[in-house]
Amino acid sequence: MMEDNRRESPRVQLERNVMLSGGYMSPQFSQTRDISAEGAFVELGENNLVFGTMVEMALSVQDDEGNTVYKIPAKVARVTDNGVGIQFDGLDVDAYSVILGLLYAA
């Protein structure tokens, strides 16, 4: 049986602390479970997000200047009992570079 996987880029298991906000949800600290160049799964537990909701994932990355926070716009693509799958939407060049760096470092 073939697995239904619509991603065009491979996902990598990556537990990373992030803050997710959007919809009617207050900003919430959470953790990614996996990430790809196109999106991530964020563990949230119970939440009120629905398919298509625009969200923002804040990701802190240590660099030469200390910590830089990247605010990554995304759209909810999947909702489960454990969290949400988000699809990145309109990444700028710097945020895209950071995501690729995380993928290749994992």
Wavefront OBJ file of the C-alpha trace (Angstrom):
o trace
v 0.000 0.000 0.000
v 1.380 3.431 -0.942
v 1.494 6.138 1.655
v -0.430 9.292 0.761
v 2.284 11.941 1.131
v 1.641 15.153 -0.766
v 4.853 16.892 0.284
v 7.250 17.774 -2.489
v 10.193 18.022 -0.085
v 11.224 15.462 2.530
v 10.371 16.051 6.154
v 12.886 15.661 8.951
v 12.090 14.826 12.557
v 13.026 17.933 14.497
v 11.927 18.910 17.981
v 12.330 22.649 18.182
v 10.707 25.147 20.566
v 8.524 27.649 18.723
v 5.692 30.046 19.463
v 2.558 29.752 17.367
v -0.115 32.435 17.140
v -3.082 33.130 14.925
v -6.788 32.644 14.571
v -8.508 33.001 17.947
v -5.579 31.363 19.730
v -3.381 33.362 22.097
v 0.328 32.999 21.350
v 1.323 29.579 22.608
v 4.735 28.072 23.212
v 4.922 24.675 21.593
v 7.294 22.327 19.829
v 7.716 21.099 16.291
v 7.662 17.364 15.666
v 8.926 17.510 12.103
v 9.773 20.098 9.492
v 10.271 20.350 5.744
v 11.063 23.198 3.366
v 7.297 23.607 2.914
v 5.944 23.326 6.451
v 6.009 21.734 9.895
v 3.933 19.779 12.362
v 3.524 21.707 15.620
v 2.435 19.855 18.752
v -0.273 21.891 20.443
v -2.653 19.482 22.079
v -6.153 20.892 22.321
v -6.588 24.006 20.184
v -9.266 25.889 18.252
v -7.437 26.187 14.931
v -9.162 25.015 11.761
v -8.024 24.176 8.242
v -7.005 27.303 6.323
v -6.375 29.531 9.364
v -3.430 31.886 8.904
v -0.872 31.568 11.709
v 2.612 32.775 12.503
v 5.377 30.531 13.830
v 8.126 32.367 15.730
v 11.404 30.474 15.601
v 14.523 31.549 17.513
v 17.877 30.663 15.969
v 21.308 31.334 17.438
v 23.643 33.101 15.042
v 26.768 35.292 15.144
v 24.786 38.191 16.610
v 23.083 36.177 19.380
v 19.519 34.963 18.921
v 17.418 36.038 15.967
v 13.679 35.426 15.950
v 12.160 34.626 12.569
v 8.406 35.134 12.211
v 7.226 32.646 9.641
v 3.759 33.081 8.111
v 1.888 29.851 7.536
v -1.517 28.332 6.920
v -3.057 25.418 8.841
v -3.087 22.457 6.460
v -4.065 19.692 8.894
v -5.533 19.491 12.405
v -5.141 16.476 14.702
v -5.716 15.786 18.397
v -1.984 16.367 18.964
v -1.457 19.577 17.010
v -1.461 21.113 13.558
v 0.364 20.674 10.300
v 1.213 24.067 8.871
v 2.239 25.055 5.369
v 4.672 27.957 5.156
v 3.179 30.861 3.221
v 5.361 33.646 1.849
v 8.735 32.915 3.424
v 11.299 35.637 2.927
v 14.814 34.698 1.814
v 16.293 34.839 5.332
v 13.597 32.625 6.885
v 13.857 30.146 4.008
v 17.634 29.960 4.516
v 17.135 29.258 8.211
v 14.642 26.472 7.471
v 17.034 24.885 4.981
v 19.854 25.164 7.520
v 17.748 23.297 10.090
v 16.952 20.577 7.552
v 20.563 20.021 6.559
v 21.810 20.132 10.169
v 19.378 17.423 11.284
l 1 2 3 4 5 6 7 8 9 10 11 12 13 14 15 16 17 18 19 20 21 22 23 24 25 26 27 28 29 30 31 32 33 34 35 36 37 38 39 40 41 42 43 44 45 46 47 48 49 50 51 52 53 54 55 56 57 58 59 60 61 62 63 64 65 66 67 68 69 70 71 72 73 74 75 76 77 78 79 80 81 82 83 84 85 86 87 88 89 90 91 92 93 94 95 96 97 98 99 100 101 102 103 104 105 106
